[in-house]
Amino acid sequence: MEYFKITFQPGAVEVMVPQGTSLMDGMNEAGIDCDFSCGGMGKCGKCRVRILKGASGATTDERKLLTKEEIESGVRLACSVKVSDDCTVELLFERNGHKILLEGQDMKIKLEPHVSKTCVEVDNPSVKDPRSDWQRLKDAYSGGQDLEVPLKIIKGLPELLRDANHLVTAVSFEDEIIGMEKGNTAGVNLGIAFDIGTTSIVGYLMNVATGEVLATVSTLNPQTKFGGDVISRIAYAVDEEQKLEKMQSAVIGAISDLVGQAAKKAGVSGDDIYCMTVVGNTCMHHLFLGINPRYLALAPYVPAICQPMVVDAENIDIKINQAGKVLVLPNIAGYVGGDTTAVILATEMDKSRDVKLMIDIGTNCEIVLGSAERMYACSAPAGPALEGAQISSGMRGAVGAIDHIYFTKQQVEYTVIGDVKPRGICGSALLDAVAGLLELGIIDSGGRLAAGAPGQFWDRIVEQDEVPAFLLAAGEDTDHGRPIMLTQKDIRQLQLAKGAISTGINILMEKSGLEMSDIKEVLVAGAFGNYLNPHSACAIGLIPKELENKVKMIGNAAGVGAKLSLLSTGEFRRTADIIRLVDFVELASEANFTEVFAQTLNFDQRRGLGHD
Amino acid sequence: MEYFKITFQPGAVEVMVPQGTSLMDGMNEAGIDCDFSCGGMGKCGKCRVRILKGASGATTDERKLLTKEEIESGVRLACSVKVSDDCTVELLFERNGHKILLEGQDMKIKLEPHVSKTCVEVDNPSVKDPRSDWQRLKDAYSGGQDLEVPLKIIKGLPELLRDANHLVTAVSFEDEIIGMEKGNTAGVNLGIAFDIGTTSIVGYLMNVATGEVLATVSTLNPQTKFGGDVISRIAYAVDEEQKLEKMQSAVIGAISDLVGQAAKKAGVSGDDIYCMTVVGNTCMHHLFLGINPRYLALAPYVPAICQPMVVDAENIDIKINQAGKVLVLPNIAGYVGGDTTAVILATEMDKSRDVKLMIDIGTNCEIVLGSAERMYACSAPAGPALEGAQISSGMRGAVGAIDHIYFTKQQVEYTVIGDVKPRGICGSALLDAVAGLLELGIIDSGGRLAAGAPGQFWDRIVEQDEVPAFLLAAGEDTDHGRPIMLTQKDIRQLQLAKGAISTGINILMEKSGLEMSDIKEVLVAGAFGNYLNPHSACAIGLIPKELENKVKMIGNAAGVGAKLSLLSTGEFRRTADIIRLVDFVELASEANFTEVFAQTLNFDQRRGLGHD
């Protein structure tokens, strides 16, 4: 899979995306508001951009909506352009100020940066005024009020004060002065928010005084070379102390590199960044901090720590200002990490009087149900099917992947990422395929393929290894010449994934005593969530059918949570309240787990608890 | 000058002393109470000790006071034994509990150690109780109350809890947990107090839970190789950054070595020491912390910082437990440092309703005058005369130095350190000589030698370089065969020293508006102070004559202050109040400085302000 860089202007916001990703999806990834009326169908023409570098031809839709002059000057629709090279894109549509994603989600935030800067004019010493350097600084800064004394600052203070003609800027975190700069630098106050995913790391460099995103950067998590998923990384890390250190340095190094890239892009110095927030699942959290994740993999799967942490940048060798602070969002449990806390923060479920259901889809699927009153969370072991893995023709959501499948009256239609001949199906297409075939009666509620009476598309049923399979794309239509099929085993894999998620939802419903009608909104988070067709998800019962019209895709809400925590001490403090508000439910230890799981494997279940 | 080690038992309290020092002076140096009725004249017989190693013959006095059996079993009087080799000494007299020096000064102290240790039995995790390791610890330790989270502890916590079967001991400093030990170690709570002098460093390893001194250690300050006094060290340090680092490492290394020695002696591990207090003059303070002392040597001589500091041991690489804390006592001004603050703490001048005058004698002589209401402090540049330097026959208080001189009717008698033939005179003898000759009329009030009519001892007046000198010891009586003399120039040197100190006292009196009769006690601190004959000091007017019967020698009170600060958070906090209570007076900037100084050069001045 090849990745390309999109640079959005103004602001030099940058993201790495797989080949074939639309500019609109890239904008979403970059945190740029792109909530247009047609939803990215190429119909409304609002998502005008100008391609400054990396041109591509206009589609039919675009020719209808754009003038000839526009097309000639490089104007295109962001939803219609698929990335096939590094490109630079100018955003032409009106944006809602700076706090794009936050306002895009109708969030208002009071800027209360963790770090503040105060320019101080210090008295000159004299024989008549022999106060110590520190005392003169304190008197000017805080009227002499006692302050924590950082040795590092004291060491440099005499020279600094005299070099600076006694005009300096104090950098403080909470009540502590952490830095002292020459002259008046109070106008520059930067922070960087990081979302450390198992697969990729995204950073947002921000002016914390204004809330503006100055640069967005991302990279693959270099820990992938030690294992693709959390479990294999834990297995690697616990082997010996050195390996843990190696994994920690890998992620710290990658983050420090991204800090450097972001600073360069924004034309600032990494030393101007005094604050960083970090969100990640519990395993990423532990590896980032150098905490052995051994016990995350052993029952009862307890983390070393949940509560929010503030760590000195120099203690973990992160290359922001060495006096800076790294704020790490709190975990909820061993398999419900700070990323979920960040999603709750961003979606304000903890402030909502309405009950909401949040599903963050991945190999481990975090589910949160509740409101400001109480929330319940669990981690459902959905397995890799939804990410296209362990599926006969499965693949990740990369170029060549069928991402959506539509059953029209006559045909099986599909779209392919990168507009190339298909090579396989990704998770969203798997969902579409099963949902469609279920509605057509080709799959029965028990998940059996070709169990009923023959009918439409029956000609596509083929036999494979003595069990039936459904032909999605014939060999002559594919990139590799082999047919792309949906096998009985694939359906079983999806059933397991769907069963795990449904079980999670059902057990949380039971724990909370809530009814389906209590749920006012279903929030689907995560990269996969953005491709997912809500109708398909509901059709197979992954999301309860009753909730179909309440489903809302919220994209990388964890990243939004990281940004909010960076911009506001109040928001960061709220994370501690959030984790207290959430009851973690360990699915496997629930008495009725097996029963519920068995029931939810069927595609026609509604509540799964035998209520209907 | 050769140094020997005395080890006092029980307790393995150890000091290094110059050859010829009496065991009693060694005890005083080691902080062992030795305030006996005859004052060390070999008359009361109370200071019985048994020499376990390093025997020496008994003196006549001892034969009178000790039985033959006692003498055969090695019993001696501490005041009569001069050290001529490393020795081990058992203390036989009754000691007043453990807090010897403190109680010797009638001090009561409430033990409130900075570091506390709490044994915690932590719940085991289970599927029904998946609280994080840290949460389970917190719940057991503080009922779940929020605590600062030290990353280092979290990193090791999962393994530690399981290794320790969930029984651990939390080590805390203020509200912060700084260490976590396996099992129950709450019974071991150690600290070490250091007095960093320009010349020597003394450390006291203490059980902070009981106040017991477990070991006393000392060494020469290795910075002496960069310069003997404060000014030459500053000159060396400011030259380049590397030299400052070199000087810091030298003192840090010496202290770390002493920590190791003290721990070994007491049979404990250096890792069991979590707290250290440090007192020193402002220059030693700055060099210890790696703060450039450049501006201490440039007018207006301001320190980088005065207030009390708490520094992480690992940040300055001090070899106590790496999670431990180093507490540094606050300075009062550029030339009145944390050692003076410690003396005020130990003498409780800040709590006293009575006005006291404290003089800490050295090259720079710190003077403090006042009471709980208000105190005034200055540093008087006494110069090195009182330490025997820049005196024609002068030397330090080492072996071969005449330390005391008595003018009897017929003779000039003297005592020599080490009971050898004299090689020179140290500061106390200089004082005795001038005081005696002044009383005999051989020196006039203007300091002129042989100005009056010839009389007793007039035969000892010799001519040297065309000015008169007084023969203290003839060549045939000295070690080197050269006569030991007091020259006119020596007298002038002492006049300058005395003038500086008197000026300091007089200006503080004036600033404070106090009368001589207001002063209830004169406290003379410092190593030199212990040798000084109060009568001589008053006879020459170094201490006002009216105060002669109020003079009290208090020995190394700075070391006592360091110990008090180690044993009690309240005492350490008091140091911050003390420095606020003290007004620093910069002598040189006082308008009447020159006038007062000129007046105080005369030996007959009383107040020096022209009042009489």
Interface residues (C-beta under 8 A of the other chain):
Chain A: P125 S126 V127 K128 D129 P130 R131 S132 D133 W134 Q135 D146 V149 L151 I154 K155 L157 P158 E159 R162 L289 G290 I291 N292 R294 Y295 A299 P300 Y301 V302 P303 A304 I305 C306 Q307 M309 V310 V311 N315 I316 N331 A333 G334 A576 F584 E586 A588 S589
Chain B: P125 S126 V127 K128 D129 P130 R131 S132 D133 W134 Q135 D146 V149 L151 I154 K155 L157 P158 E159 R162 L289 G290 I291 N292 R294 Y295 A299 P300 Y301 V302 P303 A304 I305 C306 Q307 M309 V310 V311 N315 I316 N331 A333 G334 A576 F584 E586 A588 S589
